[in-house]
């Protein structure tokens, strides 16, 4: 019988910095706070980039519709990209009364007959969790019936935040996939990328550099990932946690179970990309690899510095306010500083204690760490004379009201800002938005109101 993940343990993660300084875990649900994303959404975001797996939402069709294709997660999978298909059992009132288990079994059989995926993720939702459908048993029976992993993902929205949902997704992968297959061969520098979702191709900006150094990405969770590869993840020499502290529980448990050490880093900006590459080489513990990495970093930094010079002249004296979450609170700030932009404030509401400390170091004593960015950012823009607001789409209206330039750096972004070349993309986009007259024009009063 399958063992469900224990929510209390995931809320009280021993390897998180908040464990030492907070009375309440950072993932604890807040009553009524649904706008930041629920656990179901977080689980699907974490697993959705697996293009060779079917993602079956066991719940009302609205659960699928509100979460499907929210991020441009690139894949190089040569077969049919199943993330383009929306699978749901479409639970209705009749199913609430008489159970939706029969529908779920039929849906899995249909998917296997028509799409032949490498695996099926079955997501519990609020409705099916409350009516008590036994998705563990149904998934076990389907796995035996088809010979393909069919896995329950116990992340109904009501259990907590999007961050907790990501941890629950990691639990599902650890329970049902990792360690179930041996790789065809192992290499000295095999690593796993954990929490890298390849949004707009961020991963593809730096993996060629890893390949040049002889470092092989054995598996990812889950950007451009493959089910067969994540099953072999237990043979990696190192877990690299990229921009997603939500999966820190997974890396801790893999270290306890398989002895795989982990490091956490970011690939946004010149300094962080260089630091990340050097950290990976150091963690792998090979002196020759370390020396080759230093040479590669020096080469790439020299090329980038020359290309960035015109942008740094343009950005001189410009001020920015940053409203994002996770370790982007400091890694994007560092990237902006690489461009010569003064970051006067960054939002830390959705950041861990460790991220907040790094944000403080990045911004210095005069920088503002916003705990309530929705109400603070407009005032800070006025007080500091900021020229630019970088945030998610919901903050666009603040930029319009204040007549300053705006850039989307969250999952809705259209270009990759990862790695060395990604910083050039960011520089070009910010230059374009600062030169765009629309923000000042839309903030002007109509002639008859002046």
LINVEN-V427806 format. One record per backbone hydrogen bond with DSSP energy under -1.0 kcal/mol. CO is the residue of the C=O (numbers start at 1). NH is the residue of the N-H. If there is no record, write none. Layout:
co->CO nh->NH
co->CO nh->NH
This chain:
co->6 nh->10
co->7 nh->11
co->8 nh->12
co->13 nh->16
co->16 nh->19
co->17 nh->20
co->18 nh->22
co->25 nh->28
co->30 nh->33
co->32 nh->34
co->34 nh->37
co->38 nh->42
co->39 nh->43
co->40 nh->44
co->41 nh->45
co->42 nh->46
co->43 nh->47
co->44 nh->48
co->47 nh->50
co->49 nh->51
co->50 nh->53
co->51 nh->82
co->52 nh->118
co->54 nh->121
co->56 nh->123
co->57 nh->59
co->57 nh->89
co->59 nh->91
co->60 nh->63
co->61 nh->65
co->62 nh->66
co->64 nh->67
co->64 nh->68
co->71 nh->73
co->72 nh->200
co->80 nh->82
co->81 nh->84
co->82 nh->85
co->87 nh->57
co->92 nh->96
co->93 nh->97
co->94 nh->98
co->95 nh->99
co->100 nh->104
co->101 nh->105
co->102 nh->106
co->103 nh->107
co->104 nh->108
co->105 nh->109
co->106 nh->110
co->107 nh->111
co->108 nh->112
co->109 nh->113
co->110 nh->114
co->111 nh->115
co->119 nh->54
co->120 nh->151
co->121 nh->56
co->122 nh->153
co->123 nh->58
co->125 nh->129
co->126 nh->130
co->127 nh->131
co->128 nh->133
co->133 nh->135
co->134 nh->138
co->135 nh->139
co->136 nh->140
co->137 nh->141
co->138 nh->142
co->139 nh->143
co->140 nh->144
co->141 nh->145
co->142 nh->146
co->143 nh->147
co->149 nh->120
co->151 nh->122
co->153 nh->124
co->153 nh->155
co->156 nh->159
co->157 nh->160
co->160 nh->39
co->161 nh->165
co->162 nh->166
co->163 nh->167
co->164 nh->168
co->165 nh->169
co->166 nh->170
co->167 nh->171
co->168 nh->172
co->169 nh->173
co->170 nh->174
co->171 nh->175
co->172 nh->176
co->173 nh->177
co->173 nh->178
co->177 nh->180
co->189 nh->216
co->190 nh->237
co->191 nh->218
co->192 nh->240
co->193 nh->221
co->194 nh->242
co->196 nh->223
co->198 nh->74
co->198 nh->201
co->199 nh->202
co->202 nh->205
co->203 nh->207
co->206 nh->210
co->207 nh->211
co->208 nh->212
co->209 nh->213
co->210 nh->215
co->211 nh->214
co->216 nh->191
co->216 nh->218
co->219 nh->193
co->221 nh->195
co->222 nh->225
co->226 nh->230
co->227 nh->231
co->229 nh->232
co->230 nh->233
co->231 nh->179
co->231 nh->181
co->232 nh->235
co->233 nh->236
co->238 nh->192
co->239 nh->263
co->240 nh->194
co->241 nh->265
co->244 nh->247
co->245 nh->248
co->247 nh->251
co->248 nh->252
co->249 nh->253
co->250 nh->254
co->251 nh->255
co->252 nh->256
co->253 nh->257
co->254 nh->258
co->254 nh->260
co->255 nh->259
co->261 nh->239
co->263 nh->241
co->265 nh->243
co->267 nh->419
co->269 nh->273
co->270 nh->274
co->271 nh->275
co->272 nh->276
co->273 nh->277
co->274 nh->278
co->275 nh->279
co->276 nh->280
co->277 nh->281
co->278 nh->282
co->279 nh->283
co->280 nh->284
co->286 nh->290
co->287 nh->291
co->288 nh->292
co->289 nh->293
co->290 nh->294
co->291 nh->295
co->292 nh->296
co->293 nh->297
co->294 nh->298
co->295 nh->299
co->296 nh->300
co->297 nh->301
co->298 nh->302
co->299 nh->303
co->300 nh->304
co->301 nh->305
co->302 nh->306
co->303 nh->307
co->304 nh->308
co->308 nh->312
co->309 nh->313
co->310 nh->314
co->311 nh->315
co->315 nh->318
co->318 nh->342
co->319 nh->387
co->319 nh->388
co->320 nh->344
co->321 nh->390
co->322 nh->347
co->325 nh->328
co->326 nh->329
co->327 nh->331
co->328 nh->332
co->330 nh->334
co->331 nh->335
co->332 nh->336
co->333 nh->337
co->334 nh->338
co->336 nh->341
co->337 nh->340
co->342 nh->320
co->344 nh->368
co->345 nh->322
co->346 nh->370
co->348 nh->351
co->350 nh->326
co->352 nh->356
co->353 nh->357
co->354 nh->358
co->355 nh->359
co->356 nh->360
co->357 nh->361
co->358 nh->362
co->359 nh->363
co->360 nh->364
co->368 nh->346
co->370 nh->348
co->372 nh->375
co->372 nh->376
co->373 nh->377
co->376 nh->380
co->377 nh->381
co->378 nh->382
co->379 nh->383
co->380 nh->384
co->381 nh->385
co->381 nh->386
co->387 nh->405
co->388 nh->321
co->389 nh->407
co->390 nh->323
co->391 nh->409
co->392 nh->395
co->393 nh->396
co->395 nh->399
co->396 nh->400
co->397 nh->401
co->398 nh->402
co->399 nh->404
co->405 nh->389
co->407 nh->391
co->410 nh->413
co->418 nh->422
co->419 nh->423
co->421 nh->425
co->422 nh->426
co->423 nh->427
co->424 nh->428
co->425 nh->429
co->426 nh->430
co->427 nh->431
co->428 nh->432
co->429 nh->433
co->430 nh->434
co->431 nh->435
co->437 nh->441
co->438 nh->442
co->441 nh->444
co->446 nh->449
